[in-house]
Amino acid sequence: MVDFYRSLKVGLAISKALRGAKLNHLSSATPISALSCYWAPFIFVGDDVALATGRSWSVTWIGSVIVGLLAMLFLVARLLKRTG
């Protein structure tokens, strides 16, 4: 699945990314792990398009941390105002 998501991140269409991940798995698999029960459950349903990669997760995470810190600062200031 790492190969699948790596291919999606590069911009491949979903079906091509899934096919590439399957072929990569089969080329490096042992006879036991090459059995279809290990790769057949992963099927593609839906539009075959490349996924749009928007903002990175780090930007979203940093924004969430900043909002959380501001909320904590607001609550501490309110608590101090109430006690003193």
N, C-alpha and C positions, 0 to 999 in steps of 0.2 A: 504494500500500500504506500510505502514511502516513495517508490518510483512513480506511482500514479499521481500523488499530490505534487511531486516535484515537476512532473510533466504539465500538470494543470497550471502550476505557477509560471512556467515558461510560456504558456499560451496555447498549448495544443488543445484540440477539440476533445471532448470528454471520451468519446468512443476510441479515438486514437491513443489517448493516454491510458485507458483501461487495457486496450489490446497490447500496448507496449509493456505495461507492467506484467501482464500475464505471460507474454513471451520471454521477458527477462527472468521471471520466476521459473518458468519451465526450463530455461537454458542452464540455470544454476542449481536446480533442485535435485535432491536425492530421489531415487525411485519411489520411495514412500511419499515424500512431500510433493511429488509431481502428480499424484492421483487427483482426479477431477474434484474430489470432495473438498480440496483445499483452495481451488480457484474458481470453480463453477458457481458458487453462491454470489459472486460479485457480477451483477448484470447491470446494464445501462438502460434506463427508462427516461424518456424525455427528449428535449431539444438537444441536438448534437452541435453545440456551439462552444467556443472557448469562453471560459469564465473571465469576466472583467475583474481585474485586480485593482481594487480601490485603494483606500488608505491602508497603510501597514498597521498591524496590530499594535506595534509599539506606540504609535501616535495615539491610538484610542486608549491604550492602557495609561499613558502619561496624562492624558486629559482626564481620565477617571480619577487618578490619584490627586490631581490638582483640585478637582471639584470636591473630592472627599476631604482634603485638607482645609479648603475654604469653609466647608460645612462644619468641621470640627472647630475651626477658629471662631466662627459665628456662635456656636453653642457655648464655647468657653467664655467668650466675651459677654454673652447673655447671662451666664451663670455668675460671673464676677459682678456684673451690674446688679443682679438680684441680691447678692450677699453683701455688697458693700456700698 
